[in-house]
């Protein structure tokens, strides 16, 4: 059972890493970050939906919760994450068999 758990965890990590790189490539093509024109959440959701449809995986978008660092007015530290949107694949969905 431990071997299966390890395999599932390693596979999940590999999938997450692959899609993180795919997102980074897409963002580079969009010239992100562009502080004058931030990407709206609706566009993030649309991008995530395209990845979910292509992969068949559920994708969650998270925001980083930050707090200011004492003595450094323009610096922040991450203190947590919060899911702001999630998408399910709409293309390769099979109905449950009864």
C-alpha positions in Angstrom: 0.0 0.0 0.0 2.9 2.4 0.8 4.4 1.8 -2.7 1.1 2.7 -4.3 0.8 5.8 -2.2 4.3 6.8 -3.1 3.6 6.2 -6.8 0.4 8.3 -6.8 2.2 11.1 -5.0 5.2 11.1 -7.4 2.8 11.0 -10.4 0.8 13.9 -9.1 4.0 15.9 -8.5 5.1 15.2 -12.0 1.8 16.2 -13.6 1.7 19.4 -11.5 5.3 20.2 -12.6 4.5 19.6 -16.3 1.5 21.9 -16.2 3.3 24.6 -14.2 5.9 24.7 -17.0 3.1 24.8 -19.6 1.5 27.8 -17.8 4.9 29.5 -17.6 5.4 29.1 -21.3 1.9 30.5 -22.0 2.5 33.5 -19.6 5.8 34.2 -21.4 4.0 34.4 -24.7 1.5 36.9 -23.1 4.4 39.0 -21.8 3.4 38.4 -18.2 3.7 40.0 -15.8 2.5 43.3 -17.2 1.8 45.5 -14.2 0.1 48.1 -16.4 -2.4 45.5 -17.7 -3.0 42.7 -15.2 -4.7 39.6 -16.4 -8.3 39.5 -15.2 -9.6 36.5 -13.2 -12.0 35.6 -16.0 -9.1 35.2 -18.4 -7.2 33.0 -15.8 -10.3 30.9 -15.5 -10.6 30.6 -19.3 -6.9 29.6 -19.6 -7.4 27.0 -16.8 -10.5 25.6 -18.5 -8.5 25.1 -21.7 -5.8 23.2 -19.7 -8.5 21.2 -17.9 -10.2 20.3 -21.2 -6.9 19.3 -22.8 -5.7 17.2 -19.8 -8.9 15.9 -18.3 -7.9 17.1 -14.8 -9.6 19.4 -12.4 -7.6 22.7 -12.0 -7.7 25.0 -9.1 -6.5 28.6 -9.2 -5.1 29.9 -5.9 -4.3 33.3 -4.6 -1.4 33.9 -2.2 -2.3 35.5 1.1 0.4 37.9 2.0 1.3 40.2 4.9 3.7 43.1 5.0 7.2 42.5 6.4 7.9 44.9 9.3 10.4 47.6 8.4 10.1 46.9 4.7 7.2 48.9 3.3 7.2 47.4 -0.2 7.9 43.8 0.8 5.5 41.0 1.7 5.7 37.4 2.8 3.3 34.6 1.9 1.3 33.3 4.8 -1.1 31.0 3.0 -3.1 30.2 -0.1 -6.8 30.5 -0.9 -8.6 28.9 -3.8 -10.3 31.6 -5.9 -11.6 29.4 -8.8 -11.7 25.8 -9.9 -12.6 24.3 -13.3 -13.6 20.7 -14.3 -12.9 19.3 -17.7 -15.9 19.6 -20.0 -14.5 17.6 -23.0 -13.6 14.0 -22.0 -16.2 13.6 -19.3 -17.9 10.2 -19.3 -21.3 9.8 -17.6 -21.4 7.4 -14.6 -22.6 4.0 -15.4 -25.7 2.8 -13.5 
